[in-house]
Amino acid sequence: MGTTGFTAALALAAGFVWYTHRRKSLTLDGALAAAFTGLWVIWWAGPLWLLPLFFFFISSTLLGRLNKYKADAADAKHGQPRDYRQVLCNGGIYALLAIWMPGPLRETALTAMTLSLAVSTADTWSSEIGQYFRQKTVDIWRWQPVPVGLSGGVSVAGTAGGFAGALAMAILGYVLAPDHFDLKWMLLVTAGGFAGMLLDSLLGATLQARYRDERTGALSDRRGGQNRLTSGVVWMSNDGVNFWSNALVTFTGIMYA
């Protein structure tokens, strides 16, 4: 990209930071992290590959607005502007893999990048759709009923939503690079994105910190107050679960690319 093109990209990034922070879609640090991620992708992969990031961001934001209430058991960040940790844990691996795009590993990079965002999209769509429909939710590890919104909980609607998110990202990847992607590739990305959503739920049910209110006995992902840690490890947050499920599935998928 030439100097003129990158200057234009910087101007658009500044406008993005201003607009998303003003609309309270992102915190200021989240908007800056997202802008940096976008510029990084433009530099290494080209502006075309911003489209998957925009698709993930816009679809996740719109689905998040379906849930006008705040689920009692959800992470404290749910329904709030996304901060830099959420941005990087969902899109950071995608951006990092863009480094491979200019060289001989371009084909692998295309697959891995799309798979990474398929995991993020599946997980986010699953969470938002599951909380919107508020169906019976069970712990994926213990298979016991849990409150809607609790990490590690799964429902029929949320699971279907996660599959739809993974498939949507696979279709977008095919549209952007039809010469590279075929049916086998689309199945890999869809299955990998769906598996990443399930792994996210499994890590959420086993490793993520889970708290119980000593007054009411209610379970939640929120620390502080009268909440006491009952399972998981205190340093494993929902952001950490998102990152590790994404990383594990993406780099496993590279071996089959």
Sequence and secondary structure as in RCSB ss.txt:
>XXXX:A:sequence
MGTTGFTAALALAAGFVWYTHRRKSLTLDGALAAAFTGLWVIWWAGPLWLLPLFFFFISSTLLGRLNKYKADAAD
AKHGQPRDYRQVLCNGGIYALLAIWMPGPLRETALTAMTLSLAVSTADTWSSEIGQYFRQKTVDIWRWQPVPVGL
SGGVSVAGTAGGFAGALAMAILGYVLAPDHFDLKWMLLVTAGGFAGMLLDSLLGATLQARYRDERTGALSDRRGG
QNRLTSGVVWMSNDGVNFWSNALVTFTGIMYA
>XXXX:A:secstr
  HHHHHHHHHHHHHHHHHHHHTTSB HHHHHHHHHHHHHHHHHH GGGGHHHHHHHHHHHHHHTT  S  TTS 
TTTTS B HHHHHHHHHHHHHHGGGTTSTTHHHHHHHHHHHHHHHHHHHHHHHHHHHHT   EETTT  B  TT 
TTEE HHHHHHHHHHHHHHHHHHHHH TTT  HHHHHHHHHHHHHHHHHHHHHHHHTB EEEETTT  EES  ST
TEEEEESBTT  HHHHHHHHHHHHHHHHHTT 
